[in-house]
Amino acid sequence: MARTSLKEMISRGEFIQAPGVYDALSARIVEQGGFSAVYMTGYGTTATHFSFPDIGLITMTEMVETARRITSAVEIPLIADADTGYGNPINVVRTVREYEKAGVAAIHIEDQVWPKKCGHMDGKKIIDSSEMIGKIKAAVDARQNENFLIIARTDALAVEGFEKAIERGHRFAEAGADLLFIEAPVSREQVAEIPKLIPEKPLILNIAPRTPNFSVQEMKDMGYAVALYPGLCLIGAINGYTEEVKSLKETGKWRDIKDILQLFMDLNNFLGLEHYAKLEKRYKTDD
């Protein structure tokens, strides 16, 4: 089955909810849940694969490899975190090509200095807007597929204020970004004002710790095109892990074997065991 084009979905006005994932299994669960796109979170990838905070400790190669595993597991389009593009505009060229080869539908590049920090952490620093414009132009020129989308993210709101973030949004749109991502608005008023002030390009809203929560209808009414939920699967997994470990420690034993057996069978079905069993039978040869 051909992967649906994220560009086409946005162009026809479909509002995109993209839950955050960090591996192939979490992406499959999101797809099975009926969502039309998935988001590979840098925070979640860093936390789950390396147990590091999101402060620029992992590489482009490690991020791309995670993206490749996700796109191999799902048919829905993947939006991926590409941090700062991992260097200057020349590095951005390679970053775009590697993510594109991995089957990613869109990446966002941010205007932080390297090493970067999670957009909802304190102490962020940003590069000059002209340097970021060079990265955006390099990203646009580097792509081979016109359906591969370049998302320009600015972290200027927390560093230089709301007006400067809006100014950067205009400049990044003019530079050729396909979508704009104003990171970490902190009030409902700011969230509502952004689409009014930057109508040039489709807008992303990142539902993360410092940003208020909104319903789909509220975001659509305000003029957003995409909502990201970066912590959704990560928080669910941490809560689940914590409860299971706590229960084992307190009781001295795992769940009832009947519960475990049913979960095991359900998971095997979800992972496609029957499909592989049929292949095994089909290609089996007699000794």
Stockholm file with secondary structure:
# STOCKHOLM 1.0

chainA/1-287         MARTSLKEMISRGEFIQAPGVYDALSARIVEQGGFSAVYMTGYGTTATHFSFPDIGLITMTEMVETARRITSAVEIPLIADADTGYGNPINVVRTVREYEKAGVAAIHIEDQVWPKKCGHMDGKKIIDSSEMIGKIKAAVDARQNENFLIIARTDALAVEGFEKAIERGHRFAEAGADLLFIEAPVSREQVAEIPKLIPEKPLILNIAPRTPNFSVQEMKDMGYAVALYPGLCLIGAINGYTEEVKSLKETGKWRDIKDILQLFMDLNNFLGLEHYAKLEKRYKTDD
#=GR chainA/1-287 SS CCCCCHHHHHHTTCCEEEEEESSHHHHHHHHHTTCSCEEECHHHHHHHHHCCCSSSCSCHHHHHHHHHHHHHHCSSCEEEECTTCSSSHHHHHHHHHHHHHTTCSEEEEECBCSSCCCTTSSCCCBCCHHHHHHHHHHHHHHCSSTTSEEEEEECHHHHHCHHHHHHHHHHHHHHTCSEEEECCCCSHHHHHHHHHHCCSSCEEEECCTTSCCCCHHHHHHHTCSEEEETTHHHHHHHHHHHHHHHHHHHHSSCSCHHHHHHHHHHHHHHTTHHHHHHHHHHTCCCC
#=GC SS_cons         CCCCCHHHHHHTTCCEEEEEESSHHHHHHHHHTTCSCEEECHHHHHHHHHCCCSSSCSCHHHHHHHHHHHHHHCSSCEEEECTTCSSSHHHHHHHHHHHHHTTCSEEEEECBCSSCCCTTSSCCCBCCHHHHHHHHHHHHHHCSSTTSEEEEEECHHHHHCHHHHHHHHHHHHHHTCSEEEECCCCSHHHHHHHHHHCCSSCEEEECCTTSCCCCHHHHHHHTCSEEEETTHHHHHHHHHHHHHHHHHHHHSSCSCHHHHHHHHHHHHHHTTHHHHHHHHHHTCCCC
//
